[in-house]
């Protein structure tokens, strides 16, 4: 990789500079000296942007970058990524604006639906029955998340069958929207063991009872009714699509 004095970097096909975090100096004064000159050199080379990820042990350098015109982009528990526009007209992607969640719609052979009541609702809404589900972990497939959340919250092993619907909630949290995927899953076990830390109750409830329960929200009734219909998107693959299947997930009509 090329370097500018102490800063080692690489360029991507968008003419962006990506600074190697390991090459960042420990001394803020050294960084404050080299960074403006590096930005000037990269601008003269017709490069368009600069990306740098500060590991938490070098967080003391963030202020230097901010004073040079860098903007915050992405935060993680142990790092902060900042960006700089060498070309003021360059279009750069925003940081993550959505969170992804998945729920499992699980119905057994007795026509009973697997439902939970979360501890957060136990006192104020003790009969607020909903599907087990939660956030998709980084690097996790939606289908895998649905299976995992069902098991973690209820102790039921289930197998993903199809994606039935999803809901997009804009501005669910400050500056972040939520996409909630409903996944039809086939139960592989039947004995329920509620997750002690998060779940107040988990049970198999007759479908008719759930769909007519006065304390179940219209939205939760609707997504179950839709999930019971024919159709939906199955998880699969296209012949000839020769890429790493562990890092991609495709859904399409069967």
N, C-alpha and C positions, 0 to 999 in steps of 0.2 A: 504494500500500500504506500502511496506517496505521503509526504509529510511536509509541514510548514514549521520549520524549527522543531519545537518539541511536540507539536500536534500531529499525530498520525491520523489519516482519514482515508476514506474511499468515496467514490462518486457513484451515484446510481444512474439509471437511464433517463431520469427526469432532470438531469443536470443538478442534482442535489449533492451537497457535501454531507457525509456522515462521519462525525468525529469519533475516533476510537476512545471510549471512556477510560481505558487503561493508560492512555497517553496524557490525560489531563494532569497538569501539575498540581502538587499538593499546596503550593503557596499561592494565595489569591493575588499577590502582587505580581508574580510571574505571569499568571493567567491574564491579568489586567493589561500587562505589557504586550503579550504576544497576540491576544485575541483581535484587537482592532486592526493590527497589521495583516493578520490572516484574512480577515473579512475583506480588506482592501484588495489583497492579492487574488482572492477568489472572485471578487466582482470583476476585476480586470480580465480574468480568465473566462468570463461569460458564464460562470456558474450561477444558479438561480436561487438556491436556498441552502440553509445549513441546519442540520439536525444534530443535537447532542443530548445524550442521556447521562444525567448525573446520578451515580449511585449514592446511597445515603451517606456513605463515608466521605463523600466529596460535596456534600450539600453546602458547605461554606463558599463554594464557587458560584452558586446560583445568583447571588447578588451582583457579581461581576458581569455575568451574562446579561442580566436584566438591565444594567446600566448601559450596556452596549446595544440594546434594542431587541434582545431576544424576548419571545413571548412564551408563556406556559402552554403546553400542549397536552401531555398525558401524565397522570400521576399513578404510581403504584406504591404498595407498602414500603418498598425499599429503593425506589428510584423516581426521578422526575425528568421528563423529556421536554426540552425547549426547542423552539424553531426561530429561524431568522430569515427574512426575505431579502436576499441580495438583489433580486429583481422585484420592485414594488408591485408589478402586475402579475407575478406568479400566483397560481391558484394551488393552495395546499389543503389537504384534507383536514377536517376538524378532528379533534380528539373524540373518543367514544361518546356518543350522544344517546345511546340506547342500552338498556339492560335486557337480557333474555331470560325468560322463565319457561318452565315446562311442567305440565300437570298430567297425571295418569288417570284416564277414564277406564276403570276396571270393573267388569261385570262378571259374576260367576254363573255357574250352571243353574243356580236357583233363581236367576234373574234379580240378584241383589247387587247393589252398587257399593263400592268401597268408598267410604266418606270419613272425614275427620272434623274435629273441632279443635282449633288452635288454642293454646293456653292464653294467648293475648285476648281472646274473645270469651273465655270461659265464664267470667263474672258478668260482663255486660251483655253478651249475646250467647248464652249457653247452648242454644240450638242452631247456631250458625254453621250448618253443615256445608262442607265444600270438598272438592277433590284434593287428594294429596298432591303436592307439587312444590316447586321452589326454583331458585335461580340456577341457571346452567353455569357450571364451573368453567374457568378458562381452559381451553383446549378440549372441552367435552362436547360430544355430539348431543343434539337435542333428544334423539331416541334414547341414548344412554342416560341422560339426565332424568327423563321421565321414569325409567326403570329404577334408577338409584333413589330418587325422591320417594317413590312409592314404598320401596323397601325400608328406607331410613325412617319414614314417618309411621309406617304401619306394620313392618315386619313381613309384608307380603312380597314374595318374589313374583314378578310379572314380566312378560315379554312384549316389547313394542310390536304393534301390528300396522298402524297407520296414523297419519296426521289428519285430524278431522276438521279443525278450524283454528284460527288464532285471532287475538285481539291486540290492537295497537292503541296504547294509552299515551297520548302526547302530554308532556310535562307532568309525568307521574311523580317525579321528584324534581327538585330545583335543577333546571338545565339538563334533565335526563328523562327520556321517555321509556316506556316499558312495552315489550312485545311478549305476549303470553300464548304459548302453543299448547293446544289440547291434543293429547296422544291417546288413542285407543290402545289398551294393553290387555293381553290375555293372562289371567292369573295362573300361576304355576303351583302356588300353595294356598292354604285357606286359613291357617291359624294366625290371628292378629296379635301383634305385640307393639303397642303404641310407643312412640319415641318419648321417653320420660321428660326430656328437657323442653320440648316444643309442643307436644300434642296432649290435649286434655282427654280426648276420646277418639277412638277409631272403631268403626263397626261396619258390618255388612247391612245395608238398609234396602228393603224392597224398593224396586224402582218406582212403583206407583206411589209409595209413601213419600219418597224424595221429591218427585215431580209435583206433588200436591201439598207439600209441607209449607205451612204459613211462614216459617222463619227462614226458608231457603230463598235467596235472592232470585229475581227474574233472570239475571245474567247467568247464574249458576244452573238454573233449570234449563235455560236455552242451550248452553253449550253441551249439556248432557243429551238433550233431545236431538241436537244436530249430530252428535257423536254416535248416536244409535242408528242413524240412517245409513243406507248404502252409499258408497262413494268414499271420498277421502283420498289422501295421497300416501302411497307406500314408499318405503325406503328401498332404493335399488341402485343400479349402476348401468351405464351405457357401454355397450360393447365398442371397443376401440378408444375409449376415453382412458388413455394410458397415463394416469397420474396417481399419486399416493392416496389410496382410499382411506388411510387413517387420518388424513387431514381435511377430508371433504365428505359431505353428506348430501345426497340428492333425494328429492321427493317428487313423485310424479304419479299420474293416474295409472292404475294397473291395467 
